[in-house]
Amino acid sequence: MPGVVVSDTSCLILFNNIGELNLLKKLYGKLSITEAIKKEYKRPLPEWIEINEPDFALVSSLSNYLDIGEASAIALAAKHINSVLIIDEAKGRKVAKQLGINITGSLGVILIAKMQGHVESVKPILDKIQDTNFRISKELIEKVIEIANES
């Protein structure tokens, strides 16, 4: 299990919107976010989500290229060895990889939940996601279904 799991805002919003926020608690026990992510999330936080301070120099540097939430999430994950960052946006994922941060996305979280037995099938969750404004390609949906051995 990773040392610290940091989430960007998109994952929190998505999982809240589809009624699966507690899946993150089941998988990780607790999540770390920044004050900037809390402001973007705009909802009360469950007790298992804690707010931590990122490396503000790195946030400042990254915010020239990324939005403040992504920059702060990456900077927080970069502070911890063996951290995992849940981030969906392509630009942010690229930057995090360049910094050597372990990443996953919301769909990766769903696959991990299936592999660990927290959900029986990814298809119902993917169906709920498609009813939101979360952008996901048909190819990616098919890949997730294939990886989950549900095709």
C-alpha positions in Angstrom: 0.0 0.0 0.0 1.3 3.5 -0.8 2.6 5.8 1.9 0.4 8.8 1.1 -2.4 8.9 -1.4 -3.1 12.4 -2.8 -6.2 13.2 -4.9 -6.7 16.0 -7.3 -10.2 17.6 -7.4 -11.6 15.8 -10.5 -11.5 12.4 -8.8 -13.3 13.7 -5.7 -16.0 15.4 -7.7 -16.5 12.4 -10.0 -16.8 9.9 -7.2 -19.1 12.2 -5.2 -21.3 12.7 -8.3 -21.7 8.9 -8.9 -22.2 8.1 -5.2 -18.9 6.2 -4.9 -16.8 8.5 -2.7 -16.6 5.9 0.0 -14.8 3.6 -2.5 -11.8 5.8 -2.0 -11.9 5.3 1.8 -12.2 1.5 1.3 -9.2 1.4 -1.0 -6.9 3.9 0.8 -8.1 4.5 4.3 -7.4 8.2 4.0 -6.6 10.7 1.3 -4.5 13.8 1.5 -5.5 17.0 -0.4 -4.5 20.6 -0.3 -6.4 23.7 0.7 -6.7 24.6 -3.0 -8.3 21.3 -3.8 -10.7 21.7 -0.9 -11.8 25.1 -2.3 -12.2 23.6 -5.8 -14.3 20.6 -4.4 -16.8 23.0 -2.7 -18.4 20.4 -0.5 -17.9 19.3 3.1 -15.0 16.8 3.4 -15.4 13.4 5.1 -13.2 12.9 8.2 -10.9 10.5 6.2 -9.8 13.3 3.8 -7.0 15.4 5.4 -5.6 18.7 4.3 -1.9 19.0 4.1 0.5 21.7 2.9 2.3 21.2 -0.4 5.8 22.5 -1.3 4.7 26.1 -2.1 7.8 26.8 -4.2 6.9 23.8 -6.5 3.2 24.9 -6.5 4.4 28.4 -7.7 6.5 26.9 -10.4 3.9 24.4 -11.6 1.0 26.9 -11.5 2.6 28.7 -14.5 1.6 25.6 -16.5 -1.2 23.9 -14.6 -4.2 25.0 -12.6 -3.7 25.6 -8.9 -5.4 22.4 -7.8 -3.3 20.2 -10.0 -0.1 22.1 -9.2 -0.8 21.8 -5.4 -1.7 18.1 -5.7 1.5 17.3 -7.6 3.6 19.4 -5.1 2.0 17.5 -2.2 2.6 14.1 -3.7 6.2 15.1 -4.5 6.9 15.8 -0.8 6.3 12.1 0.0 8.3 9.0 -0.9 6.2 6.2 -2.2 3.1 8.5 -2.7 0.4 7.9 -5.2 -1.4 10.8 -7.0 -4.9 10.3 -8.3 -5.0 12.7 -11.3 -7.0 12.6 -14.5 -5.9 15.6 -16.6 -3.3 14.7 -19.2 -1.1 17.7 -18.7 -0.9 17.1 -15.0 -0.3 13.4 -15.4 2.6 14.2 -17.7 4.2 16.6 -15.2 3.7 14.2 -12.3 5.4 11.4 -14.3 8.3 13.6 -15.2 8.8 14.3 -11.4 8.8 10.5 -10.7 5.4 10.5 -8.9 3.4 7.3 -9.1 0.0 8.1 -10.6 -3.3 6.6 -11.3 -6.6 8.1 -12.5 -10.2 7.7 -11.5 -10.6 4.8 -13.9 -7.5 3.2 -12.4 -9.1 3.5 -9.0 -12.1 1.6 -10.2 -9.9 -1.1 -11.6 -8.0 -1.4 -8.3 -11.4 -1.6 -6.5 -12.4 -4.5 -8.8 -9.1 -6.3 -8.3 -9.3 -6.0 -4.5 -12.9 -7.2 -4.5 -14.6 -3.9 -3.4 -16.8 -3.9 -6.5 -18.1 -6.9 -8.4 -18.1 -5.2 -11.8 -16.7 -2.0 -13.3 -19.5 -1.7 -15.9 -22.2 -0.3 -13.6 -19.7 2.3 -12.4 -18.7 3.2 -15.9 -22.4 3.6 -16.8 -22.8 6.0 -13.9 -19.7 8.0 -15.1 -21.1 8.2 -18.6 -24.2 9.9 -17.1 -22.0 12.8 -15.8 -20.0 15.4 -17.7 -16.8 13.5 -17.1 -15.2 13.1 -20.5 -14.1 9.5 -21.3 -13.5 8.0 -24.7 -15.2 4.9 -26.0 -11.7 3.3 -26.5 -10.8 4.0 -22.8 -14.1 2.5 -21.6 -13.4 -0.6 -23.7 -9.9 -0.9 -22.4 -11.0 -0.7 -18.8 -13.7 -3.3 -19.4 -11.1 -5.5 -21.0 -8.6 -5.1 -18.2 -11.4 -6.0 -15.7 -12.1 -9.1 -17.7 -15.7 -8.1 -18.3 -15.7 -8.0 -22.1 
